[in-house]
């Protein structure tokens, strides 16, 4: 059975302010063109596979006035391979669009709908075109099931949003330029409980020392971009992304950093946690996990108090040596395996 993907796209010919849903990290990309600078504001989202919910995402684009009448050509590609995803996208008016029809005659309503649908079209090879206008335009895109030709049914993976360049389309805003990813992992799909049938658990250990430039994971040395440290409250603070990167590829993990809102969206196993710098709480499924000390930013990295890692890594025992400012964590991690045919 095919599952639906709801994609929301917001286009603008002038500077816009876009408010996203509570989940999803903002990702910005700026691309120069012969008509001026184009800025994309995208949203990266994490979605659980095997549920009935319809994922929803979006992007906003600000284009120069000279771009009016030209088109943006885009598609979705698999993040790891760059291969084009086989999808069929259709569009429908937003609620704001429908509200704007109040008080209009039937002829005016029909003209609005006709103009709306003419701005979006599908080409061959799963390429889609959006005609640019000076006024604010909004869309909701419905997309059918992504294909599973690459054996992705039982593994986590991402789909990235790409704008197409080249010289195939004369009215292309990015004519003569290279294809460019404007949002890596525009959608990231991970396995949920319905899929967790074939997996194994293995021991996993980590040793972290304040001010050290590396950590020890299962006896191997991993370099840190920024060392762990002890904050003013006496709590050992861990660099979140480095800790995540040290985990094995087989473990479900992903981190999206929303620089604008100083928020991290963290996939750990089958759960998605939201963490904001300066706050002493982690949000999980609408509930708050209160920490003794806030998360902090140092040298552009988000640091998590060690007790926060305990909440992520539930099957874990932490031993602290305060004299050497060292912490050793031992526990188990779940690893997914390909399902038998």
Order of alpha helices (4+ residues) and beta strands (2+ residues): beta-beta-beta-beta-beta-beta-beta-alpha-alpha-beta-beta-beta-beta-beta-beta-beta-beta-beta-beta-alpha-beta-beta-beta-beta-beta-beta-beta-alpha-beta-beta
